[in-house]
Structure formats: C-alpha cells, structure tokens
Amino acid sequence: MDPWLRPGPTAESVAAARRVSTLAAARADAQDRDDGFPAEDVADLAQAGLLAAPVPAEEGGAGLGEEPGAADLVAVLRLVGSGSLALGRLYEGHVNALQLVARYAAPAERHALFAEARAGHLFGVWNTEPPSDGLLLGADGRLSGVKTFASGAGHVTRALVTARRPGEARPLMLVVALEPGTRADLSAWRAQGMRASATGTVDLTGLAPVALLGGPDDYHRQPHFSGGAWRFAAVQLGGIEAVFEAWRGHLARTGRGADPHQLARLGEGAIALEGARLFVGRAAAVMAEGASAKGALPVERVVAFVDLARIAVERAGLEVLGLAQRSVGLQGFLRGHPLERLSRDLATYLRQPAPDRALTAAAATILAAEEPVAALWEAR
Ligand SMILES: Cc1cc2nc3c(=O)[nH]c(=O)nc-3n(C[C@H](O)[C@H](O)[C@H](O)COP(=O)(O)OP(=O)(O)OC[C@H]3O[C@@H](n4cnc5c(N)ncnc54)[C@H](O)[C@@H]3O)c2cc1C
C-alpha cells in the first residue's frame, strides 16, 4: 500500500475503538452492579493503544484529538460510549486529563505523565466536591478533604484534581498518584444507571501531589473548560446510538416495525439521533478552531456553540429514550431486555452540570452579538 494511503495513527485508533466497543458491549450487562467496574475493557483500551493515543505524537502517542476537527476523537468517544457508557465516561476522563497535561504541565512533568499514560495508567479528572470538606492544599504540600462523584474511584491511578489553598478561591490543578483499591468509598453510588463507572467519594487526605499544572484557576480557563463538554456529548451520542439500535432490533425481531405508528416513531428517533451527531461533529470542529493558536472564533462564541450542542444532545437523548420506551413497551423495562440497562445508563449519564446555565448563557451570547445569526459561528 502506498504510505500516504495507509491509515494514520488516529484512524487506527478509530478501528481499535470499534473492536474495544464490541467486546465492551458483550460484557456490560455483567458489570451492571453497584460495585461494578469494566476492568477487562480498560485493559483492552490499554492493549489497543487507546490509553496512549491521546498523548501527543512527539511524546510517543498518536496525537488523537489533534487531527483536523478532532474528527477521529469524536468517533473514538462515540464508539466506546456505544459499547459501554460506563467505559466511555472513564475514557473521556482519561482523555480530558491528558489534554490538560498537554496544555498546562511543565516539560519534565508532561514527559513523566505521558510516559505513565503510555505505560497503561488510567487517568481521571475529579473536580466535583461537597459544599464542605472540599479538597485543600496545605502549606506542608499535603492534601486534605475529598472529591465526590469521582469516576473510576479505586481504579484510576493518576487523578487530576482541583484543590484550593486555605482562604484562596481559585483552585489549583494537581495530579495525585493512587494505588488501586485505596481511598475510595463507593457506598453512596447506588445509582439507577452507570453503575459500572465506580463513581464514588475519594479521600485524598495526607497525600502529596506528584505534579502541579498551570496556575490558579487555569482549570476553568475558556474555551477549554465549557467547550470540552463536546467530549461528554460524543460519549452520550454513543449511548443514544446504542438505545436506538436496541429499539430498532426489537421492532425487527418482533415483526412490529411495519406498523405506521412504530415507523413514525423510529423516523422521529432517527432525526433526533442524526441531529445529535451533526451537533457533536460541528461542536468538536468549532472547539478545535477556537482553541487553535489562530483562535479565529471568539472564545465566547466557541463556548456558546458547545453549550447549544450539549443541550441539543441531551434533548435528543431524552427524546430517543421516550420514543424507544413507548415503542417497545413493558418488555423494555424487564431485566434481560437489551433496552433496559442501556436506558438506565443513558438517562443517568445525560445528567451533566448546570444545563439551564448552558442554555441561557448561549442565548445571552447570541442576543449580544451584532452579526446575522447565520454568521455567528463562522471564522472571521
Ligand atoms: C456517571 C457520572 C460520572 C461522573 N464522574 C465525574 C468525575 O469523574 N469527576 C467529576 O468531577 N464529576 C463527575 N461527575 C459529576 C458531574 O461532573 C456533575 O457534577 C453532575 O453530573 C452534575 O449533575 P447534576 O444533575 O447534579 O447537575 P446540577 O448542575 O446540580 O443540575 C441539576 C439541576 O439544577 C439546575 N441548577 C444548577 N445550578 C443551579 C443553581 N445554582 N440554582 C438553581 N438551579 C441550579 C440545573 O440547571 C439542573 O436543572 C459524574 C457524573 C455522572 C452522572
């Protein structure tokens, strides 16, 4: 084959994600327990090179996410999410952490952390914390406090966490090294869905971080903070696809598909699904452009578009869930039916922070702009 016709490293990541997704889908029901975790699937991600793929090419990775429009990363996140939303959530956290390392770590730490990703460490980003007992970095360089809703608790071995110095409002970004099976409390994770994501409370008291990334509040720097929402929307898109396929399969299997009401619902569902797909692809491209050195789109426009996209995907997910449940009926609520767990996982993973704010902030940006609406998202 001519070398220029050979698939590039990020295209190979897409093929690998397809394989991992198929295996993960076959295992996902067995992992659907309060203390479940897709350990074999994470091992598959490592084996297939997908834990190393988001590492920049000059650091020995595939540079996944750096390709034009982040198109291959969209496909990888969607594929992994369609196989298992819990695995998709974990992989999205890993990708997010490595992108933050690439953006903010000093050269020596960047090199060391990327080497650890290549060696198979699972990274995560743990920002959420309770109103009291959030994470503090003391003058002695040690942490005190907890993180909540931390996916991969007890399994992630390199966690990027936000923590404040006492009396300081702006958080720092730190990386902590963790031993598997330590510091995690999953007792409160009695969730309807996403059970296998091991989303628990982690007590980091006494630990000294292995790296400090960037400066105060860099974690919230835009467009990356809000704009990065396209990645969870891509995983959600995979979950919507999986629900759609379970629904379509049910209609085909039961011979109920030719009924005009069922056909109309499936058509409505396909519109919602394909709309979500278009939004995710465009959001990733807008973000890639806005985050580039050229920065052709103003930061607030990038954030507004991604905010619209994440709400559009949430809405598509809710619509497909409702249509699928109406079409399949009670069968889809019985354990063992393909739709049952997929619906619980998607309904749970659609819950993301501050959806009202995302919608109204995007609307306010649109209201304040002077250009015609059709030109709002075009590079200047
Ligand atoms: C499976 C799963 C895994 C997760 N893993 C991680 C992880 O690894 N790391 C991590 O940091 N976090 C994680 N999270 C937590 C996640 O980042 C969010 O904190 C969580 O999803 C927020 O959902 P929520 O519905 O509680 O959002 P909320 O923002 O509380 O929204 C709930 C409702 O309240 C509204 N609302 C929000 N703020 C206000 C306000 N001030 N006043 C009035 N109304 C308001 C919203 O618009 C919405 O209608 C995970 C979540 C899930 C579901």
The ligand as an SDF file (V2000), in Angstrom:
LIG
                    3D

 53 58  0  0  0  0  0  0  0  0999 V2000
  -21.8460    8.8370   35.7250 C   0  0  0  0  0  0  0  0  0  0  0  0
  -21.2470   10.1120   36.1930 C   0  0  0  0  0  0  0  0  0  0  0  0
  -19.8820   10.1990   36.3850 C   0  0  0  0  0  0  0  0  0  0  0  0
  -19.2940   11.3670   36.8670 C   0  0  0  0  0  0  0  0  0  0  0  0
  -17.9400   11.4160   37.0280 N   0  0  0  0  0  0  0  0  0  0  0  0
  -17.3510   12.5530   37.4480 C   0  0  0  0  0  0  0  0  0  0  0  0
  -15.9400   12.6430   37.5820 C   0  0  0  0  0  0  0  0  0  0  0  0
  -15.1880   11.6950   37.3130 O   0  0  0  0  0  0  0  0  0  0  0  0
  -15.3990   13.8040   38.0270 N   0  0  0  0  0  0  0  0  0  0  0  0
  -16.1790   14.8690   38.3470 C   0  0  0  0  0  0  0  0  0  0  0  0
  -15.6340   15.9000   38.7450 O   0  0  0  0  0  0  0  0  0  0  0  0
  -17.5330   14.8170   38.2630 N   0  0  0  0  0  0  0  0  0  0  0  0
  -18.1320   13.6860   37.7960 C   0  0  0  0  0  0  0  0  0  0  0  0
  -19.4810   13.6260   37.6770 N   0  0  0  0  0  0  0  0  0  0  0  0
  -20.2900   14.7230   38.1970 C   0  0  0  0  0  0  0  0  0  0  0  0
  -20.6360   15.7140   37.1070 C   0  0  0  0  0  0  0  0  0  0  0  0
  -19.4890   16.4060   36.7040 O   0  0  0  0  0  0  0  0  0  0  0  0
  -21.6510   16.6860   37.6300 C   0  0  0  0  0  0  0  0  0  0  0  0
  -21.3040   17.1650   38.8820 O   0  0  0  0  0  0  0  0  0  0  0  0
  -23.0040   16.0760   37.7100 C   0  0  0  0  0  0  0  0  0  0  0  0
  -23.2470   15.2850   36.5930 O   0  0  0  0  0  0  0  0  0  0  0  0
  -23.9980   17.1970   37.8010 C   0  0  0  0  0  0  0  0  0  0  0  0
  -25.2820   16.7010   37.5940 O   0  0  0  0  0  0  0  0  0  0  0  0
  -26.4880   17.3760   38.3230 P   0  0  0  0  0  0  0  0  0  0  0  0
  -27.7120   16.9160   37.6060 O   0  0  0  0  0  0  0  0  0  0  0  0
  -26.3800   17.1880   39.7830 O   0  0  0  0  0  0  0  0  0  0  0  0
  -26.2340   18.9410   37.9400 O   0  0  0  0  0  0  0  0  0  0  0  0
  -26.7210   20.2790   38.5330 P   0  0  0  0  0  0  0  0  0  0  0  0
  -25.8000   21.3180   37.9610 O   0  0  0  0  0  0  0  0  0  0  0  0
  -26.9180   20.2660   40.0140 O   0  0  0  0  0  0  0  0  0  0  0  0
  -28.1210   20.4170   37.8190 O   0  0  0  0  0  0  0  0  0  0  0  0
  -29.3450   19.9200   38.3390 C   0  0  0  0  0  0  0  0  0  0  0  0
  -30.4350   20.9510   38.0060 C   0  0  0  0  0  0  0  0  0  0  0  0
  -30.2290   22.1350   38.8060 O   0  0  0  0  0  0  0  0  0  0  0  0
  -30.0400   23.2870   37.9700 C   0  0  0  0  0  0  0  0  0  0  0  0
  -29.0540   24.1230   38.6570 N   0  0  0  0  0  0  0  0  0  0  0  0
  -27.7050   24.0430   38.6160 C   0  0  0  0  0  0  0  0  0  0  0  0
  -27.1650   25.0010   39.4030 N   0  0  0  0  0  0  0  0  0  0  0  0
  -28.2160   25.6760   39.9640 C   0  0  0  0  0  0  0  0  0  0  0  0
  -28.2960   26.7770   40.8770 C   0  0  0  0  0  0  0  0  0  0  0  0
  -27.2000   27.3330   41.3790 N   0  0  0  0  0  0  0  0  0  0  0  0
  -29.5250   27.2040   41.2280 N   0  0  0  0  0  0  0  0  0  0  0  0
  -30.6380   26.6190   40.7450 C   0  0  0  0  0  0  0  0  0  0  0  0
  -30.6180   25.5930   39.8900 N   0  0  0  0  0  0  0  0  0  0  0  0
  -29.4200   25.1310   39.5080 C   0  0  0  0  0  0  0  0  0  0  0  0
  -29.5570   22.7180   36.6490 C   0  0  0  0  0  0  0  0  0  0  0  0
  -29.7670   23.5790   35.5560 O   0  0  0  0  0  0  0  0  0  0  0  0
  -30.4000   21.4350   36.5550 C   0  0  0  0  0  0  0  0  0  0  0  0
  -31.7150   21.7500   36.1450 O   0  0  0  0  0  0  0  0  0  0  0  0
  -20.1030   12.4840   37.1670 C   0  0  0  0  0  0  0  0  0  0  0  0
  -21.4960   12.4250   36.9380 C   0  0  0  0  0  0  0  0  0  0  0  0
  -22.0580   11.2560   36.4300 C   0  0  0  0  0  0  0  0  0  0  0  0
  -23.5390   11.2150   36.1700 C   0  0  0  0  0  0  0  0  0  0  0  0
  1  2  1  0
  2  3  1  0
  2 52  2  0
  3  4  2  0
  4  5  1  0
  4 50  1  0
  5  6  2  0
  6  7  1  0
  6 13  1  0
  7  8  2  0
  7  9  1  0
  9 10  1  0
 10 11  2  0
 10 12  1  0
 12 13  2  0
 13 14  1  0
 14 15  1  0
 14 50  1  0
 15 16  1  0
 16 17  1  0
 16 18  1  0
 18 19  1  0
 18 20  1  0
 20 21  1  0
 20 22  1  0
 22 23  1  0
 23 24  1  0
 24 25  2  0
 24 26  1  0
 24 27  1  0
 27 28  1  0
 28 29  2  0
 28 30  1  0
 28 31  1  0
 31 32  1  0
 32 33  1  0
 33 34  1  0
 33 48  1  0
 34 35  1  0
 35 36  1  0
 35 46  1  0
 36 37  1  0
 36 45  1  0
 37 38  2  0
 38 39  1  0
 39 40  1  0
 39 45  2  0
 40 41  1  0
 40 42  2  0
 42 43  1  0
 43 44  2  0
 44 45  1  0
 46 47  1  0
 46 48  1  0
 48 49  1  0
 50 51  2  0
 51 52  1  0
 52 53  1  0
M  END
$$$$
